[in-house]
């Protein structure tokens, strides 16, 4: 970008960014003062959120939390919006560990993935998460609640706040929209307890240190940091049967399709395992695949004599359209590079309130 265009951008967009940031700052301040009310429940509530647009790995981190709570023999409830699902503006309940007939069109893709993967958990979808918790809590009696994408949902008081960042996002983008990719100013991190940096293994140490310095310099309190990566466990079939271990993917050829916020992170992970991506198909985030999409994918797979590889989140939507055996998904889980002890310590501190 030329200096002239950059100057024009600053002139015209800076007032909008200033207004955007201060509206959010005033809103957060109003909740702190009690001008806007928030509800408190006896059950411990943990927020998993971010302050940027795009994917920061909230879904796999929430999955890790829920599985950890299961190891502790705790029943988890996940409160989520059910983005783009029909129940987003209503409410719905999914239970894990049962034969599933839930439709992602109703509940959203992430809710179905949680219900399919987790044990001893209930997933509640709907935009009004405070009312949904009030309604479903007596029915489910969870030991702990995870508020998905919760950093801006201030109507619920929480005991612990995790805020996620993608370490691969350039530091220059850490400006409030429309100047950058932040949906809220860095001052919002005053309410954070632990900053979780994702994909730090894919960038230089200097870039990670610069991001940490930027975050810490813009907040008044000392923050704790954790770093995570996303470890592939293998390629699975449409029926969740293991087909290839990660070390068996070298030189294997795929058509890759992704309808997630950061599709390139998925493609990069596939290629890092030595696989060859013949063609990359990118769809809008949370896109619901239709028959035309599937026919396009299968035609490309047949023409190139390859299989199709997608994300686990996208698979739950593709299964509603097809059961073609050429479609597979890459299973990914969170792996801590450092800070796991900090995260668990914070969790156990709030568990003493149960």
KATA-V702443 format. One record per helix or strand. SS is the DSSP state (A for helix, B for strand). FROM is the first residue (numbers start at 1). TO is the last residue. If there is no record, write none. Layout:
{{SS | FROM | TO} {SS | FROM | TO}}
This chain:
{{A | 3 | 33} {B | 39 | 39} {B | 44 | 49} {B | 52 | 52} {A | 58 | 71} {B | 76 | 80} {A | 86 | 89} {B | 92 | 95} {A | 104 | 107} {A | 109 | 117} {B | 121 | 125} {A | 129 | 140} {B | 144 | 148} {B | 156 | 156} {B | 160 | 166} {A | 171 | 173} {B | 176 | 176} {B | 182 | 182} {A | 186 | 191} {B | 194 | 198} {A | 200 | 202} {A | 205 | 217} {B | 224 | 237} {B | 242 | 244} {A | 246 | 248} {B | 253 | 258} {A | 263 | 272} {B | 276 | 282} {A | 291 | 304} {B | 307 | 311} {A | 312 | 318} {B | 327 | 338} {A | 340 | 351}}
